[in-house]
Amino acid sequence: MPNMRPTKNEMPSQDAKERAKNFFEVTFGYTAETAIDEAKRCLHCKNMPCVGGCPVRIHIPDFIAKVAEGEFEEAYRIIQQTSSLPAVCGRVCPQESQCEMHCVRGKKGEPVAIGRLERFVADWHNANSCDLPVKAEPNGHKVAVVGSGPAGLTCAGDLAKRGYDVTVFEALHLAGGVLSYGIPEFRLPKAIVQKEIDNLKALGVKVQTNMVVGRVFSVDELLGEQGFEAVFVGSGAGLPRFMGIPGENLKSVFSANEFLTRVNLMKAYKADARTPVFRAKKVAVVGGGNVAMDAARCALRLGAEEVSILYRRSKEEMPARAEEVEHAEEEGIVFRFLTNPTEILEGEAGCVRGVRCVRMELGEPDASGRRRPVEAEGSAFTVECDCVIMAIGTSPNPLIRNTTAGLDTQKWGGIVADEHGQTSREGVFAGGDAVTGAATVILAMGAGKTAAEAMDAYIRAKQR
């Protein structure tokens, strides 16, 4: 009989005051007993609505059934059939707006904690199993993947499972893309990311770092003299956006990309960091998404006395995950809603002394469906700070589109690709943030999976 308790099992975590001073993972994960109890809440619906909400189509009821039986390794094998990054997804995937949103248990209570169970299964496997993935029989075909973020890694893993000789080209010195440079250690430990990448390497995926496609090789050269039969572009969206307001060129103004890369990839939070980052007393973070939450919480852990998030809409319109907002509030982050910066004020030595802002009111809905913020009359005020972090979005780097012949792009910079990831250039596929602009890890993974299927079909068709 199913466990009909209406609420999820709580996720144990560090005390808010303690975790705000360290970079250790915030949550501890379920125990085996808790996972089994939570798994028994699943009703095993015949139409499996949860699977329909998963971009990588994990067989959710099947793996949960194995958890309920205590068969954790079997549960992992089921997840691994469709997901290359289960320990990552269990931590950062927005399950509340995807699989869990469709869970029938959520209609009269809380949905089954699918994400927490996925994390438990992946962590259990990593801690208890020494088995490496089995390489597929080589099929004699060679493909390239540009970028080692979630889209690229998923595409590479799915193609390797089909027997392809896969090489991933990563511009930075460490693989993982946004998983390594963007998401903080306290949300996604880098040892977890490396373990997932090691599993892909065991499948035969080759990863070459410090390889800037568009400089070392162009996409044309990969398809030509380098002998690759198809290329997937999953280079992400790492070009930061700014507001275009006065003062953005001051010394202590950062893009969230630069700030988080220094903290996460370059380990600037360590006392002996070779590439330290400015440690401010009062920090203002502009934006309301997950990146803004990550930047604010990192600034707090670096020793800031006060960290404010400036967001021009209300809390209800914030795109950040509810869990991340809740964690930030618990840790003492100050939220200033309906607040829009108009100027960054200069202080001593060219650094920031504050942000000039205006109060906003919500008007009619815009194209996104959210109510459009409009300035309230006579509402100017100043937020005192000595550092500003801009977290208002990113765009794809123009390097690949500028160095690839016949590649159509959107006006804002994204690569044009159809629903299968096929671009205007034959043999070139694309997906993830390079196509859609900044989105979630799991959506990028879904795009990588779709492109892998299309690349396989493309190469097979050429053989006929």
N, C-alpha and C positions, 0 to 999 in steps of 0.2 A: 504493500500500500504506500502511496506517496505521502511524504511529510507535508501536511497541509498548513503548517505554520505560515502566516501571511508575510512575515518579514525575513529578509536575508540574515545570514550570520554576519555579525560585525567583522570588519577587517581590523585586526590589532595594529597599532601604530605607535611611534615615538610620541612622547609628550610634546605638545606644541612649543613650549618654552625651551625645551632641550634641543629639539630638532632645528629650531631657528638659528642655532649656533653651530650646526655641523652639516656636512654634506653626505651623511649616511642615508640610506634609503628610508623614506618616511614610514612606509608600511612594511609589516613583517611577513604577511602572507598567511594563508590558512594552515592549520595542522592537518594531519591525515584524518583525524576524527571529525574536525569541523568540515573538511571537504566532503567526506562521505555523507554527513548530515545534510549539507547544502544540496548535494547531488540528488538526494532523495526527495527534494522539493519539485523536481522536474516531473511533468505529467506525461511526457513522451507522446505529444500530440501527433496524430497521423499525418497532418498536412505540414508539420514542422515550420511554422512561420518564422522561427528564429533563424533558420538557415537562409531564408529569403532575405533577411536583413544583414547577412554577412557578406561583405565584398569579395571574400576569398572562398566562400561556400564551405566552411568547415561543417562536418557532419556532427552538429552539436548534440542532438539527443543521444547519438551513439557513443560519443566519448563520455558524456555525463553518466550514461548507464554503466560504463566500465568503472568510473570513479565510485559510483554507489556500491559496486561490488568489491571495491578495494583493488581492482586490477589497473593500477596507475600506469604501468608501462604500456599496456594495451590501449589505454586512453590516449597516451602520447602518440602511438603509432597511427591512430585514427586522425588525430589533429594534423600530424606531419604529412598525411596524404595530400592535403590541400594548402597547408601553410608552412612557409619556410622559416618563419620567425615567431613561434608560439610564445616564447618567454618575453619577447618584446611586446607583442599584441596584448598579452595578458596584463601588461602594465600601462600602456599608453593609448590603446584603442578606445574610442568613445562608445563603449558598448551601450550606454544609456540611450543613444540616438540611433542605434543600429540593431544588433541581435536582441538585446534585452528590451528594446522598445516594442518588439513584436511578441514578446513572451506572454503567453496566455495568463500566467500567474500574476502578471502586472495589472490585470484588469480589476482585481479585487484585493490588491496588496502590492508587495514589491516583487519584481521579476526574479527569477533564478539568477544568482550571481555568476553568470556565464564567464565573464572576464576573470573573476577571481579564481574560478575553477581551472580555466585555461592556464593561468599563471602557476597555480599549484602543480598541475600536471607537468608543465615544462620544467619547473624548478625541481620537482621530484626526480624526473628523468636525469637532469644534469647532475644531481647529487648522488644518484644511485646506479646509473647505468654506464658501463664502459663501452657499450656497443657503438660503433661508428656506422653511419649510413652506408649502405651498400651501393657501390658504383654501378650504373647501368652499363650494358654492353654498348661500346662505341658504335655510332651509326655512320661515322666517316665525314660528318659535316661540321663546319667551323663557324661560330658566330661570336660577335663582339657585343659587349654591354658597356655603355658610357655612363659612369656614375655608380657608386656603391651604396646609395641610399636604399630605402625600403622598396622602391619600384625596381631598381636595378638588381638588387639581391634576390627579389622574388622571381623576376624574369630569368635570371641566371640559374637559380635553383630548379625551376620548372623545366628549363631546357636541358640542364644536366641530367635530370631524371629521365629524359627522353633519349639520352645517349649522345648529346651534342658536346663538342669540344668548345667550352665557353671560357672566354677571357673577359674579365671586368677591368676597365680602365678608370682609375680614381685619381682626381686632380690633387687631392691632399695627401699627406704622408701617412694617413691612417684611414682604413676603410670604415664604412658605416654611414657616411653622409650625415644627414641631420640627426641620426641616432647617436653619432659620436660628437658632433660639434654643437648641436642645438639643444637637445634635451638634457637637463642637468642630472648629475650623478644621483641626487636624492630622489629622482623620479625613475631613472633608468640607469642602473649601475653599468659602467662600461665593460666590466668583466662579462656581463650577460650578453652584451652586443658581440663581444669578441667570440664568445662560445657559439653563438648562432652562426657567425662567419666561419668559424672553424668547422662546423658541421657541413656548411656548403663546400668548403675546400675538400672535405672528405668525400664529397660526391664527385670531385674532379674539377670544380670551378677554380680557375686561376685568377688571382687578383694582383694587378700591377698598380702600385701607388706612385705618386708624383708624376702622373701621366696626364697632362692637360691636353685633351682632345680639342683640336683647333690650333694647337701650337706644336706639340711633338708630332702628332699625326692628325690629319684632317679626317672627317668621315669618308670623304672621297678616297683617301689613301687606304683606309681600313678596308673598304670594299674593293680596292684595286690591288696595289702591290702587296698588301698585307694578307690578302687571300681570304678574308671573311666573306661569307655568303649573305649575311644579313647583319644589320646593326640595330640595337635598341638604344635609344637616347633617353636616359633617366637622370639627367643632370640637375634636376631640381630647380629651385627658384631662390638663388642666394644673393640676388642684387637688392640691397635694401632701399626702401622708399623713405622720403622725408616730406615734411609738410610744406616746405618752401616759405617758412616764416623767418623774420629777422632773428639772427643770433644762432642759427643752426651750425655755423662754422666755428663756434667757440670751442675752447680746448676740452672742456669736460662734457661735451655732447657726444653720445655714442649711438650708433645704430644697434639694435638688439642683436643683430647678426654678429657684429664685431665683439660686443660685450660677452655674449654667450660662447662664442668661439674661443675667446681668451680664457674664459672660466673653465669650460668643459674640455676642449681639445688641448689647450696649452696649460691646463691645471693651475690657473692663476690663483686659485683659492689656497694653494699650498704656500707655506712660509718661504720655501726656497725656490719658488717659481722663477724660471728664466725669463718669462714674458709676463711680468705682473700687470695688473690692471689697476686703474685709479680707484682708491677706496674712499668713498665720499661719506659725509656725515648725514646729509639729507638728500635723498634721491627722488626724482620725479620720473615715473615711467608713463609714456604716452601710448595708449592703446588698451584694448579690452579682450584680446585673444589669449590663447595658451602661451604664446611667446612672451606676451606682456607679463603674465603670471610667473613664468620661468625667470625672466629678467629681474622682476621685483624680489622674488624669493631668494635669488642668488645675491642680489645687492644686500639684503638683510643679513645673509650668512657671512658676507664679507665684512660685516661690522657696522653697517649704517645704523644710525640712531633712529631715523625715521624714513620710511619708504612710502611714497604715495603713488597711486595709480590714477591717472587723469583720463577719464573716458567721457566722450561727448554725448553718449546716450545713457539710458538708465540701466540698472542691474539686469532687468529682464531681457534686454537686447544684447547683453554681452555674449560674444561667440565662444568664450572660454568654457571648458568643461565645468560643470557645477562642483565636482569634487575638487578641482584645482582652486576655484574661487573660495570654497569652504576652507581648504587647507591654508590659503593665503590669509584669510580673515582670522583664523585661529592663531596664526603666527604673528599677527599684529600689523599686517599691511593695511594702510589707510586707503580707502576707496573714495575718490572724489568724483561722483557721477555728475552727468550733465555739465561737464567742464571741458572747455575747448581752449587749448593754448593759442595765443596770437603772437607772442614774441618771447624769445629767451633773452633774459637780461644779463648784461655783462658786469662782472665784478672785477676783483683784483687779478692782475696778470693774465687777462684774457680768459678767465674762467667764468663759470656760471654763478650768478647770485640769486636767481629766481626765475619764475616763469609767469609772464603776464597772461591772464586767462579771462574768458567771459563765461557767464552762466548761459546754459542752453535750455530750450524748451522743446518738447517733442511735438512735431506737426503731423502732416499726413504721411502715410507709408510711401517709401520710395520703391525702386525696382526690386530691391531685395526682400520687400515685404515688411521691413522694419520702419517704424515711424521716423521720419526725417528730422534731425535736430536743427533748430533755428535759434539764432541769438536772441536772448532776452535783452530788452532795452536797459541801459544804465547798469550793466551787471559786471563791469570790469573789476578784477581783483588780482592779487599777486600771491603765488605760492612760493615760499622761500625754499631754496635748495641750492646745492653746489654741484649737482650732476643731473643731466637729463638723458634718458634712454628712450630712443624712438622705436616703438614696436607697432608700426602701423601697416605692416605688410611688406612683401618682397615681390620681385619680378625675376624671370629667367635671365641668366647671363647671356648677353648677345653673341658671345664668341662662336658658338656652334652654328647659329643661324647665319652669321656673317661669313662663315668659312665653308659652308656646305652648299653646293650648286643645286638649284631646283627645289629648295626646301621652303615651302610656304609657311608664313608665320602670321599671327594676329597682330593688330596694331599695337597692342600693349606688350608684345614680345613673345607670347606663348607659341609653341610650335603647333601647326594645324595637323590634327590626326583624326581619323574616323573612329567609329565605335570599337574597332578592332586594333587600334593603335597604328594603322598604316598611315604614313605621311604622303606628301605629294612626290617624294623621291622614292623610286623603286628600290626595294630592299632595305629601306630605312623605316623603322618603327619608333614610336615615342609614347611616353606615358608618365603619369605622376605630375608633380608640380611644374615640370618643363612644358606641359600642355595646358594644365588647368590653372596655374598659379598656385600659391601656397594653399595646401589643404591638409588632410590628416594622413597619418602613417598608413592606416588600413586602406584608404582609398587609393593611395599610391601603390600599395601592394596589389590591390585588385586590378589596377591598370597594368602592372607588370605581368600578372598572371594571364590577363586577356591577350597582351601582346605576345607572350610566349606561345600561346596556342596559334595565333595568327602567323608568327614566324615559322613555326613548324609546318603549317599548312602551305605557306609560301614556298618553302624549300622543297617540300614533297611534290608540289605542283610542277616545279621546274624540272624534276626528274622524269616526268611523264613524256 
